[in-house]
Amino acid sequence: MRRLFLLLSLVVPFFFSCSGQSEDKRLEAFNNDAQSLFDSFNSQYQKTVSDTSLTIESKHAILDSLYGEIVDTQLRDLCLKTIKDNANNSVGVAALKVLYRNVEMTPQQMKELINTLGSKAGNDETVKQISSTIEATLSTSEGSMFKDFEVDGVKLSNFVGKGKYVLVDFWASWCGPCKEEIPTIAKVYEKYAGADFDVLSVAVWDKPEDTKKAAGELGIVWNQIINAQKVASDTYGFNSIPQIMLFGPDGTLLKRNLRGEEIEKAVKEALGR
């Protein structure tokens, strides 16, 4: 299911002028190939989600397969080949950005690809931001101690590292996949919340008034940090949501990237129930 929740975050390839006609043509060819894949994916995506004869489970299975075929295979291969063939020029940098925004890659894989692009990537502001996010991801990997942040006087440490297991959901009101996870989180909260477990929602990249409205409509009754904007994603190195993590009683980050059935499974195992 994890792939499914990335589908709506597909980004149109980056366009910018390159030095040299051949480089411009290579960039145009890459953009056209990538856009063709995006169009194919989006067309089949819309057809699937609008098919009222399919169950939710069937739609999830079809879309997961679709993502795997078009994005995680064809787009990945296109970007990797383009990067390999265009080390240290703007075409390779463009492919790197598309890859990062749309394909599931490990932080270490992205770090190695950035290194292969040399100074052209190192001097690009977007790539610098990607590198910063990657370093944040690596420094907050599973098994590491939580990193604190503060939003309008409210700290993560007000909730995490206080002797309870805490499920932290980074979300936004405009994020459909985030809202799809709320019923699962609510079920886990109702079933396990108590002396040894709690839930915290952290709203990122969102307007406070929109967060509050959506939280009320979705029945979010557990603790919340509102208006985190970029501070949380910069601290924990994620560029897509929902991002759901489980922290231990002492603040150790036990799990990242939890989705669907994985959420209750992780909580249940941690609590020994």
PENORCOR-V202801 format. One record per residue. SS is DSSP state (H for helix, E for strand, - for the rest). OMEGA is omega as a letter, one per 30 degrees, with the letter a starting at -180 (NA if undefined). BURIAL is b if it has 24 or more other ideal C-beta (glycine too) atoms within 12 Angstrom, else e. Layout:
SS;OMEGA;BURIAL, SS;OMEGA;BURIAL
//
This chain:
-;a;b, -;a;b, H;a;b, H;a;b, H;l;b, H;a;b, H;a;b, H;a;b, H;l;b, -;a;b, -;l;b, -;a;e, -;a;b, -;l;b, -;l;e, -;a;e, -;l;e, -;l;b, -;l;e, -;a;e, H;a;e, H;l;e, H;l;b, H;a;e, H;l;e, H;l;b, H;l;b, H;l;e, H;l;b, H;l;b, H;a;b, H;a;e, H;l;b, H;a;b, H;l;e, H;l;e, H;l;b, H;a;b, H;l;e, H;l;e, H;a;b, H;l;b, H;a;e, H;l;b, H;a;b, H;l;e, H;a;e, H;a;b, H;a;e, -;a;e, -;a;e, -;l;e, -;a;e, -;l;e, -;l;e, H;a;e, H;l;e, H;l;e, H;l;b, H;a;b, H;a;e, H;a;b, H;l;b, H;l;b, H;l;e, H;l;b, H;a;b, H;a;e, H;a;e, H;a;b, H;a;b, H;l;b, H;a;e, H;l;b, H;l;b, H;a;b, H;l;e, H;a;b, H;a;b, H;l;b, H;a;e, H;l;b, H;a;b, H;a;e, H;a;e, -;l;b, -;l;e, -;l;e, -;a;b, H;l;b, H;l;b, H;l;b, H;l;b, H;l;b, H;l;b, H;a;b, H;l;b, H;l;b, H;a;b, H;a;b, H;a;b, H;a;b, -;l;b, -;l;b, -;l;b, -;l;e, H;a;b, H;l;e, H;l;e, H;l;b, H;l;b, H;l;e, H;l;b, H;a;b, H;a;e, H;a;b, -;l;b, H;a;e, H;a;e, H;l;b, H;a;b, H;a;e, -;a;e, -;a;b, H;l;e, H;l;b, H;l;b, H;l;e, H;l;e, H;l;b, H;l;b, H;l;b, H;l;b, H;l;b, H;l;e, H;l;b, H;a;b, H;a;e, H;l;e, -;l;b, -;l;b, -;a;e, -;l;e, -;l;b, E;a;e, -;l;b, -;a;b, -;l;e, -;a;b, E;l;e, E;l;b, -;l;e, -;l;e, E;a;e, E;l;b, H;a;b, H;l;e, H;a;b, -;a;b, -;l;b, -;a;b, -;l;e, -;l;e, -;l;b, E;a;b, E;l;b, E;a;b, E;a;b, E;l;b, E;a;b, E;l;b, -;a;b, -;a;b, -;a;e, -;l;b, H;l;e, H;l;b, H;a;b, H;l;b, H;a;b, H;a;b, H;l;b, H;l;e, H;l;b, H;l;b, H;l;b, H;l;e, H;l;b, H;a;b, H;a;e, H;a;e, H;a;b, -;a;b, E;a;e, -;a;e, -;a;e, E;l;b, E;l;b, E;l;b, E;l;b, E;l;b, E;a;b, E;a;b, -;l;b, -;a;b, -;l;b, -;a;e, H;a;e, H;l;e, H;l;e, H;a;b, H;l;e, H;a;e, H;l;b, H;l;b, H;a;e, H;a;e, H;l;b, -;l;e, -;a;b, -;a;e, -;a;b, E;l;b, E;l;b, E;a;b, -;l;b, -;l;b, -;l;b, -;a;e, -;a;b, H;a;b, H;a;b, H;l;b, H;a;b, H;a;b, H;l;b, -;l;b, -;a;b, -;l;b, -;l;b, -;g;b, -;l;b, E;a;b, E;a;b, E;l;b, E;l;b, E;l;b, -;a;b, -;a;e, -;l;e, -;l;b, E;l;e, E;a;b, E;a;b, E;l;b, -;l;b, -;l;b, -;l;b, -;l;b, -;a;b, H;l;e, H;a;b, H;a;b, H;l;b, H;a;e, H;l;b, H;a;b, H;l;e, H;a;e, H;a;b, H;l;b, -;a;e, -;NA;e
//
